[in-house]
Amino acid sequence: MATIGMGDIKKGVRLEIDGNPFRVVEFQHVKPGKGAAFVRMKIKNLKTGKVIEKTVHAGDKFEVPELEQKSMQYLYDDGEMLQFMDTTTFDQIGLTHEQVGKDIEDFLVDGMETEILFHNGEAISVELPNTYVYEVVETPPNFKGDSQGGKKPATLNSGAVIQVPFHVLEGDKIKVNTVDGEYLEKAK
């Protein structure tokens, strides 16, 4: 089985601690004046959605979790769970809001293709495509002089609010980086 050391830790890397799969949300390499370097990281438990902090030292090793990915379509939020459907078998599964996480839930749109992660046969979390085209449903109008590199808030058809350049108007389709919620460009 593959292992991950201190030097391999980056945002998005998956690792297994005490039989639970985690994903690195934030990390910081620290080189103190005295002593050995270490990594301070925030990791999200993919089963429960909880984020914890952990410090990793030079000799620490982690297993890579055995996760299975399935392409599934997001259907709807039934109030308690978010429903997804396997497009080949038409099986439906539900994930709780905690399992999905607010950062991902904000960017879900009905009918969107997602990747569902399974750990030991149990659905544990969702991964969005890295970029996706959304429609701007609400944004303030442009005013004369609003052309010099500023930004304004825009609400997307998924419900997420991101910062966009002044030239983006309501009804425009834009490409968004779903990992960090950044505007990329107007969609063609």
FIKERO-742785 format. One record per residue (C-alpha): y, z, x; residue number from 1. Coordinates in Angstrom, 1 decimal, padded with zeros to 4 digits. Each point is the difference from the previous one (the first is absolute). Example, Ala and Ser with C-alpha at 12.3 -4.5 7.8 and 13.67 -1.06 7.14 Angstrom:
% FIKERO-742785
[rec [-004.5; 007.8; 012.3]; 1]
[rec [003.4; -000.7; 001.4]; 2]
***
This chain:
% FIKERO-742785
[rec [000.0; 000.0; 000.0]; 1]
[rec [003.5; -000.8; 001.3]; 2]
[rec [002.4; 002.7; 001.0]; 3]
[rec [003.7; 000.3; 000.1]; 4]
[rec [001.9; 001.8; 002.9]; 5]
[rec [003.5; 001.2; 000.3]; 6]
[rec [001.3; -003.3; 001.4]; 7]
[rec [-001.4; -001.9; -003.1]; 8]
[rec [002.0; 001.9; -002.5]; 9]
[rec [002.5; -002.2; -001.9]; 10]
[rec [001.3; -000.1; -003.6]; 11]
[rec [-002.7; -001.3; -002.3]; 12]
[rec [-003.0; 000.9; 002.2]; 13]
[rec [-002.9; 001.6; -001.8]; 14]
[rec [-002.0; 002.9; 001.4]; 15]
[rec [-002.6; 002.5; -001.2]; 16]
[rec [000.4; 003.8; 000.3]; 17]
[rec [-002.6; 002.4; -001.3]; 18]
[rec [-001.6; -002.8; -002.0]; 19]
[rec [003.2; -001.0; -001.8]; 20]
[rec [001.8; -003.3; 000.5]; 21]
[rec [003.7; 000.1; 001.0]; 22]
[rec [002.7; -002.6; 000.6]; 23]
[rec [002.9; 000.6; 002.5]; 24]
[rec [003.3; 000.1; -001.9]; 25]
[rec [002.3; 001.0; 002.9]; 26]
[rec [-000.5; 000.7; 003.7]; 27]
[rec [002.0; 001.1; 003.0]; 28]
[rec [-001.1; -000.1; 003.6]; 29]
[rec [001.4; 003.1; 001.7]; 30]
[rec [000.4; 000.3; 003.8]; 31]
[rec [001.2; 003.6; 000.7]; 32]
[rec [001.5; 000.8; 003.4]; 33]
[rec [-002.9; 002.2; 000.8]; 34]
[rec [-003.6; -000.6; -001.0]; 35]
[rec [-001.9; -003.0; -001.3]; 36]
[rec [001.3; -002.5; -002.6]; 37]
[rec [-001.2; 000.3; -003.6]; 38]
[rec [000.4; -001.7; -003.3]; 39]
[rec [001.4; 001.7; -003.1]; 40]
[rec [-001.0; -001.9; -003.1]; 41]
[rec [000.0; 000.2; -003.8]; 42]
[rec [-003.2; -001.2; -001.6]; 43]
[rec [-000.8; -000.7; -003.6]; 44]
[rec [-003.4; 001.0; -001.4]; 45]
[rec [-001.2; -003.2; -001.7]; 46]
[rec [-002.2; 002.0; -002.5]; 47]
[rec [002.6; 002.6; -001.2]; 48]
[rec [003.3; -001.7; 000.9]; 49]
[rec [001.2; 003.2; 001.9]; 50]
[rec [002.0; -000.5; 003.1]; 51]
[rec [-000.5; 002.5; 002.9]; 52]
[rec [001.4; 000.3; 003.5]; 53]
[rec [-002.3; 000.0; 003.1]; 54]
[rec [000.5; 000.1; 003.7]; 55]
[rec [-002.3; -002.1; 002.2]; 56]
[rec [-000.5; 000.6; 003.7]; 57]
[rec [-001.2; -002.3; 002.8]; 58]
[rec [-003.8; 000.7; -000.3]; 59]
[rec [-000.2; 000.1; -003.8]; 60]
[rec [-002.1; -002.7; -001.6]; 61]
[rec [-000.4; -001.0; -003.7]; 62]
[rec [-002.7; -002.1; -001.7]; 63]
[rec [001.1; -003.1; -001.9]; 64]
[rec [-001.0; 000.6; -003.6]; 65]
[rec [-002.5; -002.4; -001.6]; 66]
[rec [002.1; -001.5; -002.8]; 67]
[rec [-000.9; -002.9; -002.2]; 68]
[rec [002.8; -002.1; -001.4]; 69]
[rec [-000.2; -001.9; -003.3]; 70]
[rec [002.6; -002.4; -001.3]; 71]
[rec [000.9; 001.2; -003.5]; 72]
[rec [002.7; -000.8; -002.6]; 73]
[rec [002.4; 002.7; -001.2]; 74]
[rec [-000.1; 000.1; -003.8]; 75]
[rec [002.1; 002.9; -001.4]; 76]
[rec [000.9; 003.7; 000.0]; 77]
[rec [-001.8; 001.8; -002.8]; 78]
[rec [002.2; 003.1; 000.5]; 79]
[rec [-002.7; 001.9; 002.0]; 80]
[rec [-001.4; -002.6; 002.2]; 81]
[rec [000.9; -003.4; 001.4]; 82]
[rec [-002.6; -002.6; -001.0]; 83]
[rec [-001.4; -002.7; 002.3]; 84]
[rec [-002.5; -002.8; -000.6]; 85]
[rec [-002.4; -001.7; 002.3]; 86]
[rec [000.7; -003.7; -000.5]; 87]
[rec [-003.6; -001.1; 000.7]; 88]
[rec [-002.0; 002.6; -002.0]; 89]
[rec [002.8; 001.0; -002.4]; 90]
[rec [-000.9; 003.7; 000.6]; 91]
[rec [003.0; 002.3; -000.6]; 92]
[rec [000.8; 003.2; 002.0]; 93]
[rec [002.8; 002.5; -000.3]; 94]
[rec [001.9; 001.8; 002.7]; 95]
[rec [002.3; 003.0; -000.5]; 96]
[rec [003.7; -000.2; 000.8]; 97]
[rec [-000.6; 002.3; 003.0]; 98]
[rec [-002.7; -002.3; 001.4]; 99]
[rec [002.3; -003.0; -000.2]; 100]
[rec [003.2; 001.8; 001.1]; 101]
[rec [003.5; -000.5; -001.2]; 102]
[rec [000.9; -002.3; 003.0]; 103]
[rec [-002.7; -002.5; -001.2]; 104]
[rec [000.3; 000.6; -003.8]; 105]
[rec [003.7; -001.1; 000.1]; 106]
[rec [-001.0; -003.5; 001.2]; 107]
[rec [-002.9; -000.6; -002.4]; 108]
[rec [000.4; -002.9; -002.5]; 109]
[rec [-002.4; -000.8; -002.8]; 110]
[rec [-002.5; -002.7; 001.2]; 111]
[rec [000.7; 000.7; 003.7]; 112]
[rec [-002.9; -000.5; 002.5]; 113]
[rec [-000.6; 003.2; 002.0]; 114]
[rec [-002.6; 001.3; 002.4]; 115]
[rec [-001.8; 003.1; -001.2]; 116]
[rec [-001.6; 002.2; 002.7]; 117]
[rec [-003.4; 001.6; -000.6]; 118]
[rec [-001.3; 002.9; 002.1]; 119]
[rec [-003.7; 000.7; -000.5]; 120]
[rec [000.0; -002.1; -003.2]; 121]
[rec [003.0; 001.9; -001.6]; 122]
[rec [003.3; -001.8; -000.6]; 123]
[rec [002.6; 002.0; 001.9]; 124]
[rec [003.3; -002.0; 000.5]; 125]
[rec [001.9; -003.2; -000.5]; 126]
[rec [001.5; -002.4; 002.6]; 127]
[rec [002.6; -002.6; -001.1]; 128]
[rec [000.5; -003.4; 001.6]; 129]
[rec [002.5; 000.4; 002.9]; 130]
[rec [002.5; -002.3; -001.7]; 131]
[rec [000.4; -000.8; -003.7]; 132]
[rec [002.5; -002.0; -002.1]; 133]
[rec [001.8; 002.1; -002.6]; 134]
[rec [002.7; -000.8; -002.5]; 135]
[rec [003.3; 001.9; 000.1]; 136]
[rec [000.5; 001.5; -003.5]; 137]
[rec [003.2; 002.0; 000.6]; 138]
[rec [002.6; 000.0; 002.8]; 139]
[rec [003.8; 000.4; 000.0]; 140]
[rec [002.1; -003.2; -000.2]; 141]
[rec [001.6; -001.5; 003.1]; 142]
[rec [003.7; 000.5; 000.6]; 143]
[rec [002.3; -002.2; 002.1]; 144]
[rec [-000.3; 001.0; 003.6]; 145]
[rec [-003.6; 001.3; -000.4]; 146]
[rec [-001.4; -002.4; 002.7]; 147]
[rec [000.1; 001.8; 003.3]; 148]
[rec [-003.5; 001.4; 000.6]; 149]
[rec [000.1; 002.9; -002.5]; 150]
[rec [-002.7; 001.0; -002.4]; 151]
[rec [-000.3; 001.1; -003.6]; 152]
[rec [-002.8; 001.6; -002.1]; 153]
[rec [-002.3; -002.3; -002.0]; 154]
[rec [-002.7; 001.0; -002.5]; 155]
[rec [-003.1; -002.2; 000.1]; 156]
[rec [-002.3; -000.9; -002.8]; 157]
[rec [-002.4; 002.6; 001.4]; 158]
[rec [002.5; 002.8; -000.5]; 159]
[rec [000.7; 000.5; 003.7]; 160]
[rec [003.6; 000.1; 001.2]; 161]
[rec [000.7; -001.6; 003.4]; 162]
[rec [003.1; -001.0; 001.9]; 163]
[rec [000.8; -003.7; 000.0]; 164]
[rec [002.9; -002.2; 001.3]; 165]
[rec [003.0; -000.6; -002.2]; 166]
[rec [-001.0; -003.7; -000.7]; 167]
[rec [-003.2; 001.1; -002.0]; 168]
[rec [000.6; -000.1; -003.8]; 169]
[rec [-001.9; 001.1; -003.1]; 170]
[rec [-002.8; -002.4; -000.7]; 171]
[rec [-000.5; -001.0; 003.6]; 172]
[rec [-003.5; 000.0; 001.5]; 173]
[rec [-000.1; 001.7; 003.4]; 174]
[rec [-002.7; 000.7; 002.6]; 175]
[rec [-000.4; 003.7; 000.8]; 176]
[rec [-001.9; 001.8; 002.8]; 177]
[rec [-002.0; 002.4; -002.0]; 178]
[rec [-000.9; 002.2; 003.0]; 179]
[rec [003.6; 001.2; 000.5]; 180]
[rec [001.7; -001.3; -003.1]; 181]
[rec [002.3; -002.4; 001.9]; 182]
[rec [001.6; -003.2; -001.4]; 183]
[rec [-001.2; -003.0; 002.0]; 184]
[rec [001.4; -003.1; -001.6]; 185]
[rec [000.6; -001.9; -003.2]; 186]
[rec [-003.3; -001.6; -001.2]; 187]
[rec [-000.1; -003.7; -000.2]; 188]
***
